[in-house]
Amino acid sequence: MLRLAIRNLFQSRARLLITAGGVALSLLLILTLDAIFQGVERQVSAYIDQSGADVFVAQAGVRNMHMASSSLPASALEEVERVPGVRSVTPILYVTNVVSIGDSRNVAYVIGLPAEALAGGPARVVEGRGIPLPGEAVIDRSIAVKAGVGIGDVVKILGRTFIIAGLTTGTVNLVSSVAFISMADFREARAGSDAMSFLLVRALPGVSLADLAARIEAQVSGVTAQPTAAFAAQERRVIRDMSTDLIAIMNLVGLLIGLAVMALTTYTASLSRRAEYGVLKALGARNADLRSTVIFQAMLSVALGFTAGLALTYILAAVVPLTGVNLLLLVTGESLLKVGAVSVLIAGASAVLPILQIGRLDPARVFRGGIGR
Amino acid sequence: MRLAWRNLIQERTRLALSVLGVALAILLILLLQGFLRGMFRQIAAYLENSPGSVVVAQDGVVNLLGATSLLPQGAAEAVAAVDGVDRVVPILSQFVILDLHGRKQPAYLVGYDPAIGGGPWEMAEGRRPHTDDEVVIDRVLAQRHDLLLGDRLTIIDREFTIVGLSQGTTSWMTSFLFIRKTAAEALVRAPRATSFLLVSPASGQAAQAIRDRLGGITGTQALLTTEMIANDSRLFGRVFSAPIRLMAGIAFLVGTLVVGLIIYTATVERRREYGVLKAVGAPNRVLLSVVTLQALAASAAGSLGGVALALASARVIMRLRPQFLIILEPTAIGGAIFAGLLMAVLAALLPARVVGNLPPAEVFRR
């Protein structure tokens, strides 16, 4: 019966192609949507992940960087430095603003860095310097390339003019990039306040980061301290919580499309083999045998579709960045498990109609010529 | 025509499944476009409903929602002194992330002066804030998190009492929160800070002329409200259009494959009959038109079904998840139907090849 299922499936290559292609595209819908949001999650926490800090200290109640602001008094710096287990503290200023180059405007996280920054600077500098001097800016290379500028050219940030002194990579996402200027320039542009946005703490070797964060919160008033991994996780949760409902709706539509495609192809394949199934029944094959043939055929089609869908997703993930769109597609194990479960569901459900049809098949009609193709 | 119709409806379950497949593909395309359209409407809501037709922002900032703006001290006075300016409404605004019931909820916080304006334009319940520890939140946000008038809400590190629920101030990404401007200044620790000025021209003054006259104030940038709305839409459009185009493209391919499958199967099954028709002198174009008509009929039924499904689904989604606004415009519906017809033409290619290559004599040899 398994051989029959395989033969049925591979007899018409065009049909097999359409079946596997239809399922692949339906699963691709689900996989791609997941991959897009996973990619956005990864990109949104890229600066934090690569900051080199062990603990992020923010204004009390501030647990995010993206879509948030934080303001700490200057006194917090010394207080945090005094906490046991702290190796170094780098203050940064931060605001979401615009990098203007000629007529092109790009939303960016603007980071004000002190000259002696031990953390919070760009992780990958591809040209020039990473820590800007007063009057200088360090921006993402892809933004510079798009605008046709390079080291020594002029860029406008926070309404002021800066000379590009360094180019970085890996900070850009679908929405924004990261630009660095000196802390002195940032302060001047922001009315000279001595407040800081975040304190980036590096811990002494062997110190538990969770304990250190708790100690900072206990000893310094008005702050929220989180280990970098936890802070980045909070950042990713903003994207996840924001998109959960949207993903659920789109996944449901993807599932229904996959179900319709598979039901159609399995039903069509069984329909065209109705006469053979009738002969098999007349020769004594049990309904259970025929059912398992249909189910196996459906499973095999879905497995092929799943493989093709996955391959297409990986191809898309490789091709999309080449088109100049800052969209990262990230396929995770969790997503594969979900789509695998959806595939099994699709295969099972799509076999229902053909099974019912085969169950009702009258073997005697084969000999009367009543079952045609 | 009759032959095409007969071929198509001979196996009704198969036809129903293929129509459903196309309908679902069209549903997805329409829903995605509807989400995008609705999102544009939602992000424009604040500026469309607030006073003024010119917005003054920090130099370089051309979006309301895309970037944080901080105007230089004295900007409001300088703007008010410009000839032809009637009214200046200062607001201090920025995104905040609320932690509500274990979920992260981004919200756009607007600090405004109730005596001047710039706050909620429609109240569903309650009143506007009178003191610095009172907040007006969006009605849908309150509903989603079981928040009632009188409840306490933590924003950053301060507690506020909910005194009013506003209407039309939400989107699936974010909701608007309104507090007094002085409260916002304390919250972000920026005394006397202002993000934007909403400027109304005096009667008889053109908004463009005022915008141009405001261009000379150092550290600021003046835009028409409509320009800023367009910039926000462009920014969010850039973010969402790539994934949405990708998803819609996949849905289109699925629809094409579904129609292709049914027409291909129906053609292969009727190969002998097509052969007979060819043998008795029917030209290829007649047979091709039979195949294409079948594809068009299946796609048209699927497209219309998809439009109906989209209209119904949009209503259900917006009822169950009121933060979503799905706008199905006639142009989008027309585009989806056109996509359905295009699916039919593409889907007919393979079956047409089968029919075209069919040797008429074969039928007599069998």
HADDOCK unambig.tbl for C-alpha pairs under 7 A between the chains (distance, minus, plus):
assign (segid A and resid 15 and name CA) (segid B and resid 261 and name CA) 6.78 0.50 0.50
assign (segid A and resid 18 and name CA) (segid B and resid 257 and name CA) 6.07 0.50 0.50
assign (segid A and resid 18 and name CA) (segid B and resid 261 and name CA) 6.28 0.50 0.50
assign (segid A and resid 22 and name CA) (segid B and resid 254 and name CA) 5.54 0.50 0.50
assign (segid A and resid 22 and name CA) (segid B and resid 257 and name CA) 6.11 0.50 0.50
assign (segid A and resid 25 and name CA) (segid B and resid 250 and name CA) 6.29 0.50 0.50
assign (segid A and resid 25 and name CA) (segid B and resid 254 and name CA) 6.15 0.50 0.50
assign (segid A and resid 26 and name CA) (segid B and resid 254 and name CA) 6.90 0.50 0.50
assign (segid A and resid 29 and name CA) (segid B and resid 247 and name CA) 6.26 0.50 0.50
assign (segid A and resid 29 and name CA) (segid B and resid 250 and name CA) 6.65 0.50 0.50
assign (segid A and resid 60 and name CA) (segid B and resid 156 and name CA) 6.93 0.50 0.50
assign (segid A and resid 60 and name CA) (segid B and resid 157 and name CA) 5.48 0.50 0.50
assign (segid A and resid 61 and name CA) (segid B and resid 156 and name CA) 4.57 0.50 0.50
assign (segid A and resid 61 and name CA) (segid B and resid 157 and name CA) 4.65 0.50 0.50
assign (segid A and resid 62 and name CA) (segid B and resid 156 and name CA) 5.67 0.50 0.50
assign (segid A and resid 67 and name CA) (segid B and resid 95 and name CA) 5.06 0.50 0.50
assign (segid A and resid 67 and name CA) (segid B and resid 96 and name CA) 5.97 0.50 0.50
assign (segid A and resid 67 and name CA) (segid B and resid 97 and name CA) 6.79 0.50 0.50
assign (segid A and resid 68 and name CA) (segid B and resid 95 and name CA) 5.64 0.50 0.50
assign (segid A and resid 68 and name CA) (segid B and resid 96 and name CA) 4.89 0.50 0.50
assign (segid A and resid 68 and name CA) (segid B and resid 97 and name CA) 6.26 0.50 0.50
assign (segid A and resid 71 and name CA) (segid B and resid 188 and name CA) 6.57 0.50 0.50
assign (segid A and resid 71 and name CA) (segid B and resid 189 and name CA) 6.39 0.50 0.50
assign (segid A and resid 95 and name CA) (segid B and resid 68 and name CA) 6.63 0.50 0.50
assign (segid A and resid 96 and name CA) (segid B and resid 67 and name CA) 5.13 0.50 0.50
assign (segid A and resid 96 and name CA) (segid B and resid 68 and name CA) 5.48 0.50 0.50
assign (segid A and resid 97 and name CA) (segid B and resid 61 and name CA) 6.99 0.50 0.50
assign (segid A and resid 97 and name CA) (segid B and resid 67 and name CA) 4.54 0.50 0.50
assign (segid A and resid 97 and name CA) (segid B and resid 68 and name CA) 5.59 0.50 0.50
assign (segid A and resid 98 and name CA) (segid B and resid 60 and name CA) 6.34 0.50 0.50
assign (segid A and resid 98 and name CA) (segid B and resid 61 and name CA) 6.12 0.50 0.50
assign (segid A and resid 98 and name CA) (segid B and resid 67 and name CA) 6.53 0.50 0.50
assign (segid A and resid 100 and name CA) (segid B and resid 60 and name CA) 6.65 0.50 0.50
assign (segid A and resid 107 and name CA) (segid B and resid 66 and name CA) 6.63 0.50 0.50
assign (segid A and resid 107 and name CA) (segid B and resid 67 and name CA) 6.56 0.50 0.50
assign (segid A and resid 158 and name CA) (segid B and resid 59 and name CA) 6.97 0.50 0.50
assign (segid A and resid 158 and name CA) (segid B and resid 60 and name CA) 6.69 0.50 0.50
assign (segid A and resid 159 and name CA) (segid B and resid 58 and name CA) 6.90 0.50 0.50
assign (segid A and resid 159 and name CA) (segid B and resid 59 and name CA) 4.59 0.50 0.50
assign (segid A and resid 159 and name CA) (segid B and resid 60 and name CA) 5.27 0.50 0.50
assign (segid A and resid 159 and name CA) (segid B and resid 219 and name CA) 6.25 0.50 0.50
assign (segid A and resid 174 and name CA) (segid B and resid 239 and name CA) 5.69 0.50 0.50
assign (segid A and resid 175 and name CA) (segid B and resid 239 and name CA) 5.88 0.50 0.50
assign (segid A and resid 237 and name CA) (segid B and resid 104 and name CA) 6.70 0.50 0.50
assign (segid A and resid 238 and name CA) (segid B and resid 104 and name CA) 5.24 0.50 0.50
assign (segid A and resid 241 and name CA) (segid B and resid 103 and name CA) 6.16 0.50 0.50
assign (segid A and resid 241 and name CA) (segid B and resid 104 and name CA) 5.91 0.50 0.50
assign (segid A and resid 242 and name CA) (segid B and resid 105 and name CA) 6.98 0.50 0.50
assign (segid A and resid 242 and name CA) (segid B and resid 173 and name CA) 5.79 0.50 0.50
assign (segid A and resid 253 and name CA) (segid B and resid 28 and name CA) 6.62 0.50 0.50
assign (segid A and resid 257 and name CA) (segid B and resid 21 and name CA) 5.91 0.50 0.50
assign (segid A and resid 257 and name CA) (segid B and resid 24 and name CA) 5.79 0.50 0.50
assign (segid A and resid 257 and name CA) (segid B and resid 25 and name CA) 6.76 0.50 0.50
assign (segid A and resid 260 and name CA) (segid B and resid 17 and name CA) 6.15 0.50 0.50
assign (segid A and resid 260 and name CA) (segid B and resid 20 and name CA) 6.63 0.50 0.50
assign (segid A and resid 260 and name CA) (segid B and resid 21 and name CA) 5.26 0.50 0.50
assign (segid A and resid 261 and name CA) (segid B and resid 21 and name CA) 6.04 0.50 0.50
assign (segid A and resid 261 and name CA) (segid B and resid 258 and name CA) 6.41 0.50 0.50
assign (segid A and resid 264 and name CA) (segid B and resid 14 and name CA) 6.19 0.50 0.50
assign (segid A and resid 264 and name CA) (segid B and resid 17 and name CA) 5.44 0.50 0.50
assign (segid A and resid 264 and name CA) (segid B and resid 18 and name CA) 6.43 0.50 0.50
assign (segid A and resid 268 and name CA) (segid B and resid 14 and name CA) 6.65 0.50 0.50
assign (segid A and resid 373 and name CA) (segid B and resid 269 and name CA) 6.90 0.50 0.50
